Amino acid sequence: MTTKITRSSPVFLQVSTAAALFLLGLLGIVSYNSDMARFGRSIVQMLGGHNDVLGLIISILTMIAGLLLALDLVIQTDAAHAVGIGVFVFWALRILYVYFRKDIFQPDALVWLQAISPDVVILAAIWMAARARS
């Protein structure tokens, strides 16, 4: 017996992926402004280090990516596929930055693979949503 994927499946996938991206971005911003994060940045600055605002920028871009995916469902445009590909490229670059920039396979390969898995699932969902809208 074969099952037929209905049109609601890609829509649900895109809505849930958009929500996940938006919430991940929001969490990044909230944790960036937490008391402990401010304290940590103060210590780093006091010791002559640089405050890394790249995490905040990535969080804001993640929220924007989530909003773009959600708006793509509401506003029917010819650029739907391009928006999906743009979000896909952004998320792939984020994965490269977070997991491959330094400390690859740290503390060990299994823990590293477990940490990267949810981001790869989101990447696949973005790809599937982009392909379904083309």
RAFENGI-V778178 format. One line per field, one symbol per residue. ss: DSSP state (H for helix, E for strand, L for the rest). phi: phi as a letter, one per 40 degrees, with the letter a starting at -180 (. if undefined). Layout:
ss=???
phi=???
//
This chain:
ss=LLLLLLHHHHHHHHHHHHHHHHHHHHHHHHHHLLHHHHHHHHHHHHLLLLLLLHHHHHHHHHHHHHHHHHHHHHLLLLLHHHHHHHHHHHHHHHHHHHHHLLLLLLLLHHHHHHHHHHHHHHHHHHHHHHHHHL
phi=.cbbcccccccccccccccccccccccccccccccccccccccccccgcbccccccccccccccccccccccccbcbccdcccccccdcdccccccccbbcafcgbcaccccccccdcccccdccccccccccc
//
